[in-house]
Amino acid sequence: MKTNDQLNRRFITYMANLIYYNSINYDKKRRMKNNRFPLTIDNDENLESSLLITYDSESVPLNLKDHISNHSLYRAYESLPKQQQKILSLAYVQGLNDKEISKLLGGSQQNISKHRLKALAKLRKLLEE
């Protein structure tokens, strides 16, 4: 019985090591392939052109307030500055991230993120009152 347990333990250890080292080799091969054959969409220089292709303002109403059904949320949204309203609309209606919004509006990504977080905090505060 003791040799059978020892044999099982050695087999399990062997399999665990095999899985561990094969996963490391898989990651190395995947990184090497990604470095050799990068996608053209991953280039930052093509980001603006792909953004202009995918951004279609006619398909969905731009204003977030067209999608709000709660009256108190609507009033709180109306109290926000126009820039914050536009940032929230682009982020939550169009599904753009901060980097894409900064390219469209001409600001920095950090500034867009700061305005979006301030607007959400103000909405939260106004709704709690």
C-alpha positions in Angstrom: 0.0 0.0 0.0 2.8 2.3 0.9 4.5 1.9 -2.5 1.2 2.5 -4.3 0.7 5.8 -2.5 4.3 6.8 -3.2 3.8 5.9 -6.9 0.6 8.0 -7.0 2.3 11.0 -5.4 5.2 10.8 -7.9 2.7 10.6 -10.8 0.8 13.6 -9.5 4.0 15.6 -9.0 5.1 14.7 -12.5 1.8 15.8 -14.0 1.8 19.1 -12.1 5.3 19.9 -13.3 4.4 18.9 -16.8 1.4 21.3 -16.8 3.4 24.1 -15.2 6.3 24.0 -17.7 4.0 23.5 -20.7 2.0 26.6 -19.7 5.2 28.6 -19.5 6.3 27.4 -22.9 2.9 28.2 -24.4 3.0 31.8 -23.0 6.5 32.2 -24.5 5.4 31.0 -27.9 2.3 33.2 -27.8 4.3 36.3 -26.9 6.9 35.5 -29.6 4.1 35.1 -32.2 2.5 38.4 -31.1 5.8 40.2 -31.4 6.5 38.8 -34.8 3.1 39.4 -36.3 1.5 42.4 -34.6 -2.0 43.4 -35.6 -2.3 46.6 -37.5 -5.1 47.7 -35.2 -2.7 47.6 -32.3 -0.7 50.5 -33.8 -1.4 53.9 -32.2 -1.1 55.7 -35.5 -4.0 53.7 -36.9 -6.1 54.2 -33.8 -7.6 57.5 -35.0 -8.5 56.2 -38.5 -10.2 53.1 -37.0 -11.9 55.3 -34.4 -13.4 57.5 -37.2 -14.6 54.4 -39.1 -16.3 52.8 -36.1 -17.8 56.1 -34.6 -21.1 56.7 -36.2 -23.1 59.4 -34.5 -26.3 58.8 -36.5 -26.9 55.2 -35.3 -27.5 56.0 -31.6 -28.8 59.3 -30.1 -25.7 61.0 -28.7 -27.4 62.3 -25.6 -27.5 60.1 -22.6 -30.6 62.0 -21.4 -32.6 60.4 -24.2 -32.0 57.1 -22.5 -32.8 58.1 -18.9 -36.2 57.1 -17.6 -35.8 58.0 -13.9 -37.0 61.6 -13.3 -34.6 62.3 -10.4 -31.7 61.0 -12.4 -32.7 63.1 -15.3 -32.8 66.2 -13.2 -29.4 65.4 -11.7 -28.0 64.8 -15.1 -29.3 68.1 -16.3 -27.5 69.9 -13.5 -24.1 68.7 -14.7 -21.9 70.9 -16.9 -22.3 70.4 -20.7 -18.7 68.9 -21.0 -19.4 66.3 -18.3 -22.7 65.5 -19.9 -21.0 65.0 -23.3 -18.3 62.8 -21.7 -20.9 60.6 -20.0 -22.8 60.3 -23.2 -19.8 59.2 -25.2 -18.7 56.8 -22.5 -22.0 55.1 -21.7 -24.1 55.5 -24.9 -21.3 55.1 -27.5 -19.2 52.8 -25.4 -16.0 54.7 -25.9 -13.1 54.6 -23.4 -11.3 57.6 -22.0 -8.5 57.5 -24.6 -11.0 57.5 -27.5 -13.0 60.3 -25.9 -9.9 62.4 -25.4 -9.0 62.0 -29.1 -12.5 63.2 -30.0 -12.7 66.1 -27.6 -9.1 67.1 -27.7 -8.2 66.7 -24.0 -5.9 64.4 -22.1 -7.0 61.0 -21.1 -6.4 61.9 -17.4 -8.6 65.0 -17.7 -11.4 63.0 -19.3 -11.2 60.4 -16.6 -11.3 63.1 -13.9 -14.4 64.7 -15.4 -16.2 61.4 -15.8 -15.5 60.4 -12.2 -16.5 63.8 -10.9 -19.7 63.7 -12.8 -20.6 60.2 -11.5 -19.8 61.3 -7.9 -22.0 64.4 -8.3 -24.8 62.2 -9.7 -24.5 59.8 -6.8 -24.5 62.7 -4.3 -27.6 64.3 -5.9 -29.5 61.0 -6.0 -28.8 60.3 -2.3 -30.2 63.6 -1.2 
